Amino acid sequence: MATLPMPAWSDEALRLPSAITRQAEPVATPATLTALEWSVVAMAEKDGLSSLREPGRFSTALRSLFGVRRPNRLANDGLEALRRLAVHAWLYGWNVPDSELREFLAAGYSLDQYQLVQTSIANARAGRAAERRRFSR
């Protein structure tokens, strides 16, 4: 079998065309939350699902009769969306209703921040479970 001679490759022939050259990729900044937002996540641990629903007339009457306080909604809509998402995350982990996730994203948060909140809560829950196991022995 005969082979054909290969042309000599010059440095000019080995260069990639300018359209193919790799552009510098922007560096992604890590997702963060402010101290106020972290405090809202921490407060949400104590809130129950009842804090997310609007009270009916009967429950309002019972609460006023027995003096049970209901957690108030936060004045800032963004922080309230974070609180609602964090309540679901504390109670159900990653099983957050789509409507709450949409509201969280509409409030200006990103999916990276959602993942940050979820992983932080998961780590806190795992740490507390390990403490309970350690002290129960």
C-alpha positions in Angstrom: 0.0 0.0 0.0 1.4 3.3 -1.0 1.2 6.5 1.1 1.1 10.0 0.0 3.6 12.5 1.4 2.2 14.8 4.0 2.7 18.5 3.6 4.9 20.2 6.2 2.9 21.7 8.9 3.8 25.3 9.8 2.9 27.2 12.9 0.5 29.2 10.8 -1.4 26.2 9.6 -1.8 24.9 13.2 -3.5 28.1 14.6 -7.2 28.0 15.1 -9.4 30.5 13.3 -10.3 33.4 15.5 -14.0 32.4 15.6 -13.0 29.1 17.3 -10.6 30.5 19.9 -11.9 30.2 23.4 -13.3 33.3 25.0 -12.5 33.9 28.7 -15.5 32.5 30.6 -17.0 34.8 33.3 -16.2 33.7 36.8 -19.5 32.8 38.6 -19.8 34.4 42.0 -20.9 32.0 44.7 -24.5 32.3 45.9 -24.7 34.1 49.3 -27.4 35.4 51.6 -27.2 38.4 53.9 -27.2 38.1 57.7 -30.8 39.2 57.8 -31.8 36.5 55.3 -30.0 33.8 57.3 -31.8 35.0 60.4 -35.1 34.6 58.5 -34.1 31.0 57.6 -33.2 30.3 61.2 -36.6 31.7 62.4 -38.5 29.6 59.9 -37.3 26.5 61.8 -39.7 27.3 64.6 -42.7 28.2 62.3 -45.2 25.5 61.3 -47.3 25.1 58.2 -50.1 27.0 60.0 -48.0 30.2 59.8 -48.2 30.0 56.0 -52.0 29.8 55.8 -54.4 32.7 56.2 -56.4 32.1 59.4 -60.1 31.5 59.1 -62.8 33.1 61.4 -63.0 30.1 63.7 -59.3 29.8 64.2 -59.0 33.6 64.7 -61.7 33.4 67.4 -60.0 30.5 69.1 -56.6 32.2 69.1 -58.1 35.4 70.6 -59.9 33.4 73.2 -56.9 31.3 74.3 -54.3 33.9 73.6 -52.3 31.8 71.1 -50.1 34.0 69.0 -49.7 33.4 65.3 -46.4 34.4 63.6 -46.8 37.5 61.6 -46.0 37.8 57.9 -42.8 39.7 57.2 -43.2 43.2 55.9 -40.7 42.6 53.1 -42.2 40.5 50.3 -38.8 39.0 49.4 -38.1 38.0 53.0 -41.6 36.5 53.3 -41.0 34.4 50.2 -37.7 33.2 51.7 -39.4 32.5 55.0 -42.2 30.5 53.3 -39.6 28.5 51.3 -37.5 27.9 54.4 -40.5 26.6 56.4 -41.2 24.0 53.7 -37.5 23.1 53.6 -37.3 22.6 57.4 -40.4 20.4 57.3 -40.1 18.5 54.1 -36.5 18.9 52.8 -36.3 19.2 49.0 -40.1 18.7 48.6 -41.0 22.3 48.2 -44.2 23.1 46.3 -43.7 24.6 42.9 -45.8 27.6 43.7 -43.5 28.5 46.6 -40.4 28.0 44.5 -41.8 30.3 41.8 -42.6 32.9 44.4 -39.1 32.7 45.7 -37.6 33.1 42.3 -40.0 36.0 41.5 -38.8 37.7 44.6 -35.3 38.1 43.1 -33.6 35.0 44.4 -31.7 32.6 42.2 -31.7 28.8 42.0 -28.1 28.8 43.4 -29.5 30.6 46.5 -32.3 28.0 46.7 -29.7 25.3 46.7 -27.7 27.1 49.3 -30.7 27.4 51.6 -31.6 23.7 51.1 -28.1 22.4 51.7 -27.7 24.6 54.8 -30.9 23.3 56.3 -30.1 19.7 55.3 -26.7 20.0 57.1 -28.3 21.5 60.2 -30.9 18.8 60.3 -28.2 16.1 59.9 -26.1 17.7 62.7 -29.1 17.8 65.1 -30.0 14.2 64.3 -26.4 13.1 65.0 -26.5 15.0 68.4 -29.8 13.3 69.3 -28.3 9.9 68.5 -25.2 10.7 70.5 -27.1 11.8 73.6 -29.7 9.0 73.5 -27.1 6.3 74.2 
